[in-house]
Amino acid sequence: MEPLFYRPKDAAVVLGISRTRVFRLIKTGELKSIKDEGYRLVPRWALHEFARALESKAGLPEREAA
């Protein structure tokens, strides 16, 4: 089962980018996150949303939901 939330270091692994870049994306609002009891968490849907935005920016066609 896929987690509902990822810590920034795990989100970085999923996205294939650095942890520093994840925090930069969170700071600019490009990647949504929440803070819970001092922990920064990135919802799974936010990772998918960010990936779709990157695909769109690159001019890739939208894929249909499976």
C-alpha positions in Angstrom: 0.0 0.0 0.0 1.3 3.4 -1.0 1.7 5.9 1.9 -0.7 8.9 2.1 2.0 11.2 3.2 5.8 11.4 2.5 8.5 13.1 4.5 10.5 15.5 2.3 13.4 13.1 2.0 11.1 10.3 0.8 9.2 12.7 -1.6 12.6 13.6 -3.1 13.3 9.9 -3.7 9.9 9.4 -5.4 10.4 12.5 -7.6 14.0 11.8 -8.3 15.3 15.1 -7.0 17.3 16.4 -4.1 15.8 17.0 -0.6 17.0 20.6 -0.9 15.0 21.0 -4.1 11.9 19.6 -2.4 12.1 22.2 0.3 12.7 24.9 -2.3 9.5 23.8 -4.2 7.6 23.8 -1.0 8.8 27.3 -0.2 7.7 28.6 -3.6 4.3 26.8 -3.4 5.0 24.6 -6.4 4.8 21.5 -4.2 2.0 21.5 -1.6 2.8 20.2 2.0 1.4 20.4 5.5 3.1 20.7 8.9 1.9 18.4 11.6 3.4 18.5 15.1 6.7 19.8 13.7 6.9 17.4 10.8 6.7 18.5 7.2 4.6 16.1 5.2 3.9 16.0 1.4 0.6 14.4 0.5 0.7 11.7 -2.2 -1.8 13.7 -4.3 0.6 16.7 -4.2 3.4 14.6 -5.8 1.0 13.6 -8.6 -0.1 17.2 -9.0 3.5 18.4 -9.2 4.3 15.7 -11.8 1.3 16.6 -13.9 2.4 20.3 -13.8 5.9 19.4 -15.0 4.5 17.3 -17.8 2.2 20.1 -18.9 5.1 22.6 -18.7 7.1 20.3 -20.9 4.3 20.0 -23.4 3.6 16.4 -22.8 0.0 15.2 -23.6 -2.2 14.5 -20.7 -2.7 10.9 -19.9 -6.1 9.4 -19.2 -6.8 8.1 -15.7 -6.5 4.3 -15.5 
